[in-house]
Amino acid sequence: MASISVLDAKTRFGELLERVAQGEEVVITKHDKPVARIIPEGRSSAKSIREAVASIRELRGRIEARTKGKSKLSLDDVKSARGEGRKSAVRGWWML
């Protein structure tokens, strides 16, 4: 990740855009402090990635709390339940 001052960014804006288009991330600084970041279009931001990870962790916590103390389903249990669902769907379609 490159870092460049505001003045240099103003004078080399076209060059910066070219570098970003190639996939580079550029941080613009003012008085040696980061003030802006230029990233390629379509790339996920760090904030959106952190939000997604937090959401997944929260979901995992809810699932663990809901299933705590319960036995885990085996593959055969899942297949059997799937088969029962198909049977009831087939059995009931003609009664509509």
C-alpha positions as CSV (number, residue, x, y, z in Angstrom):
1,M,0.0,0.0,0.0
2,A,1.5,3.3,-1.1
3,S,1.3,6.5,0.9
4,I,1.4,9.9,-0.7
5,S,0.9,13.5,0.4
6,V,-2.0,15.7,-0.7
7,L,0.3,17.9,-2.8
8,D,1.8,14.9,-4.6
9,A,-1.6,13.4,-5.1
10,K,-2.8,16.6,-6.7
11,T,0.1,16.8,-9.1
12,R,0.1,13.1,-9.9
13,F,-3.6,12.3,-9.9
14,G,-3.6,10.6,-13.3
15,E,-0.7,8.4,-12.2
16,L,-2.4,7.5,-9.0
17,L,-5.6,6.5,-10.8
18,E,-3.5,4.3,-13.1
19,R,-1.9,2.6,-10.1
20,V,-5.2,2.0,-8.4
21,A,-6.7,0.6,-11.7
22,Q,-3.8,-2.0,-11.5
23,G,-5.0,-3.1,-8.1
24,E,-2.9,-0.9,-5.8
25,E,-4.3,0.8,-2.8
26,V,-3.1,4.4,-2.1
27,V,-3.4,6.3,1.2
28,I,-3.3,10.1,0.9
29,T,-1.8,11.9,3.9
30,K,-2.0,15.5,5.2
31,H,0.7,16.6,7.6
32,D,1.8,12.9,7.7
33,K,-1.6,11.7,8.9
34,P,-3.8,9.5,6.7
35,V,-6.9,11.3,5.5
36,A,-8.1,9.3,2.5
37,R,-7.7,6.0,0.8
38,I,-8.2,5.2,-2.9
39,I,-9.0,1.6,-3.6
40,P,-10.0,-0.1,-6.9
41,E,-13.7,-0.1,-7.7
42,G,-15.6,-3.2,-6.9
43,R,-13.2,-4.3,-4.1
44,S,-14.6,-5.0,-0.7
45,S,-13.8,-2.4,1.9
46,A,-12.2,-3.5,5.2
47,K,-15.3,-2.2,7.0
48,S,-17.7,-4.3,5.0
49,I,-15.5,-7.4,5.6
50,R,-15.4,-6.7,9.3
51,E,-19.2,-6.3,9.4
52,A,-19.7,-9.6,7.5
53,V,-17.3,-11.4,9.9
54,A,-19.1,-10.0,13.0
55,S,-22.5,-11.0,11.5
56,I,-21.3,-14.6,11.0
57,R,-19.8,-14.8,14.5
58,E,-23.1,-13.5,15.9
59,L,-25.1,-16.1,13.9
60,R,-22.8,-18.9,15.1
61,G,-23.3,-17.8,18.7
62,R,-27.1,-17.8,18.3
63,I,-26.9,-21.3,16.7
64,E,-24.7,-22.6,19.5
65,A,-27.0,-21.2,22.2
66,R,-30.1,-22.7,20.5
67,T,-28.5,-26.2,20.1
68,K,-26.7,-26.4,23.4
69,G,-27.3,-29.7,25.1
70,K,-29.0,-31.2,22.1
71,S,-27.7,-34.2,20.2
72,K,-26.2,-33.5,16.8
73,L,-27.9,-34.8,13.7
74,S,-26.2,-37.5,11.8
75,L,-26.2,-37.6,8.0
76,D,-28.7,-40.5,8.1
77,D,-31.1,-38.3,10.2
78,V,-30.8,-35.5,7.7
79,K,-31.4,-37.9,4.7
80,S,-34.4,-39.4,6.5
81,A,-36.0,-36.0,7.2
82,R,-35.4,-35.0,3.6
83,G,-37.1,-38.1,2.4
84,E,-40.1,-37.7,4.7
85,G,-40.5,-34.1,3.4
86,R,-40.5,-35.4,-0.2
87,K,-43.0,-38.1,0.7
88,S,-45.5,-35.6,2.3
89,A,-45.1,-33.2,-0.7
90,V,-45.8,-35.9,-3.2
91,R,-48.7,-37.3,-1.1
92,G,-50.4,-33.9,-0.7
93,W,-50.1,-32.2,-4.1
94,W,-53.1,-33.9,-5.6
95,M,-55.3,-32.9,-2.7
96,L,-55.1,-29.2,-3.5
